[in-house]
Amino acid sequence: MLNDLQKRTAQAIVNIFETGHVQGDYASVTRLAGDSGGLTYGRSQTTRASGNLHKLVDAYCAAPEAARAADLAPYLPKLAARDDALDTDDVFCARLREAGADPVMRHVQDAFFDRLFWTPASREAARLGLEEALSVATVYDSYIHGSWARMRDRTIGAAGTPTSRGARSWTQSYLHTRRAWLAGHANRLLHRTVYRMDALLALADEGNWALDLPLTLRGQQITPEKLWP
């Protein structure tokens, strides 16, 4: 549905949400007390508790010429077990950061986030008739951040389907629904993420459904030059 520029722009928006960088931070390791996902890592912050960090590290260790594979391979059994002791393992976290500088890790992460998040989100958006770039970015953001299906169903229950409501109106209803859920969640860490919905709603209010560039998000300007360094 989207051209490559729109895809990269949508991904850059989520990268900014996750790491504060247009291209994401491939070496970013985050450990927040109270985060049910546990340790998170990489361009768009995949989590230890979901098992996805194991999938990412396993793919990296299997990649030819992975410079840090020998450093990370011993941790694969603990990653497969979703062992929460890894969240406080400073040596492991340091090795993840070092691997993030490896071009092979960057390539593996790009393929990983496409395979596990972008492609399913794009298919789901197409299934619902959400064809414009901002709507697809909204779905992708929730695939990365979590609880897409729950908020989708809640929005459909309250506002109808995208077909009956209209894709733009439904997307805005979804963003308001998700914002209220984040703001009122029992996990207070999620209260701090309502900015994601505010930023996407601002783009809708501006009428930038195609994600035309340049655009500025949380102090970061997205331009074609920044998407293709």
Buried (B, 14 or more C-beta within 10 A) or exposed (E): BBEEBBBBBBBBBBBBBBBEBBBBBBBBBBBEEEBEBBBBBBBBBBBBBBEBBBBBBBBBBEBEEBBBBEBBBEBEEBBEEBBEEBBEBEEBBEBBBBBBEBEBBBBBBBEBBBEBBBEBBBEBBEEBEBBBBBBBBBBBBBBBBBBBEEBBEBBBEEBBBBEEBBBBBBBBBBBBBBBBBBEEBEEEBBEEBBEBBEBBBEBBEEEBBBBBBEBEBEEBEBBEEBBEE
